[in-house]
Amino acid sequence: AQSVAQPEDQVNVAEGNPLTVKCTYSVSGNPYLFWYVQYPNRGLQFLLKYITGDNLVKGSYGFEAEFNKSQTSFHLKKPSALVSDSALYFCAVRDDTGGFKTIFGAGTRLFVKA
Amino acid sequence: ETGVTQSPTHLIKTRGQQVTLRCSSQSGHNTVSWYQQALGQGPQFIFQYYREEENGRGNFPPRFSGLQFPNYSSELNVNALELDDSALYLCASSLAGTGAYNEQFFGPGTRLTVL
């Protein structure tokens, strides 16, 4: 079965510093990977996706993610963190085996300190 | 272009009761998915509807059922509510097609409390 793992419950970073939120995946076929962000009392918002092509994917709000097939990882990155980036981040994988579903990780809470 | 809306915002029910949650998809979207998000956890996939047919289901019992209507609005019905059903229920719509892996647009959710 497809799955994603976010090994860090929380990531702390100072404003202006680069940030990385980690995600590893397990799929039986081609990986279709997504990152979403959730702000307090709001639904999830799409950041970026990897379907095929370049391993470095650029998304919303200056975020990017690096797809690494050999390490089965899809880490979310941003060169310079903002306090407003503080939120809950979810990695997700599309699973098309036996029907269509999206599997989410448990989430990583990002705190950006001023 | 209107976003995904859900109603009600909050709901309190007692164990054993039935509940219906509603979602209005983003204009032009033909697919809707429902998720259960317990406190401190990631969204858990319940099921997906495409053109009014269920085409994917997660590990949820049959007392969780759904409908998608021709205007792409949808319902999530939960029978015989249990305390563990207390969660935020999220609806997400997307545009599906052959070979398309499009992102989902989420509604703000319905907070269900079962007492």
HADDOCK unambig.tbl for C-alpha pairs under 7 A between the chains (distance, minus, plus):
assign (segid A and resid 42 and name CA) (segid B and resid 108 and name CA) 4.98 0.50 0.50
assign (segid A and resid 43 and name CA) (segid B and resid 106 and name CA) 5.53 0.50 0.50
assign (segid A and resid 43 and name CA) (segid B and resid 107 and name CA) 5.43 0.50 0.50
assign (segid A and resid 43 and name CA) (segid B and resid 108 and name CA) 4.18 0.50 0.50
assign (segid A and resid 43 and name CA) (segid B and resid 109 and name CA) 6.27 0.50 0.50
assign (segid A and resid 44 and name CA) (segid B and resid 106 and name CA) 5.61 0.50 0.50
assign (segid A and resid 45 and name CA) (segid B and resid 105 and name CA) 6.82 0.50 0.50
assign (segid A and resid 45 and name CA) (segid B and resid 106 and name CA) 6.76 0.50 0.50
assign (segid A and resid 46 and name CA) (segid B and resid 103 and name CA) 6.59 0.50 0.50
assign (segid A and resid 99 and name CA) (segid B and resid 55 and name CA) 5.47 0.50 0.50
assign (segid A and resid 99 and name CA) (segid B and resid 56 and name CA) 4.26 0.50 0.50
assign (segid A and resid 100 and name CA) (segid B and resid 55 and name CA) 6.13 0.50 0.50
assign (segid A and resid 100 and name CA) (segid B and resid 56 and name CA) 4.51 0.50 0.50
assign (segid A and resid 101 and name CA) (segid B and resid 45 and name CA) 6.73 0.50 0.50
assign (segid A and resid 101 and name CA) (segid B and resid 48 and name CA) 6.91 0.50 0.50
assign (segid A and resid 101 and name CA) (segid B and resid 56 and name CA) 5.73 0.50 0.50
assign (segid A and resid 101 and name CA) (segid B and resid 57 and name CA) 6.89 0.50 0.50
assign (segid A and resid 102 and name CA) (segid B and resid 45 and name CA) 6.54 0.50 0.50
assign (segid A and resid 103 and name CA) (segid B and resid 45 and name CA) 6.66 0.50 0.50
assign (segid A and resid 104 and name CA) (segid B and resid 42 and name CA) 5.98 0.50 0.50
assign (segid A and resid 104 and name CA) (segid B and resid 43 and name CA) 6.09 0.50 0.50
assign (segid A and resid 104 and name CA) (segid B and resid 44 and name CA) 6.90 0.50 0.50
assign (segid A and resid 105 and name CA) (segid B and resid 42 and name CA) 5.80 0.50 0.50
assign (segid A and resid 106 and name CA) (segid B and resid 41 and name CA) 5.24 0.50 0.50
assign (segid A and resid 106 and name CA) (segid B and resid 42 and name CA) 4.29 0.50 0.50
assign (segid A and resid 107 and name CA) (segid B and resid 41 and name CA) 6.87 0.50 0.50
assign (segid A and resid 107 and name CA) (segid B and resid 42 and name CA) 5.74 0.50 0.50
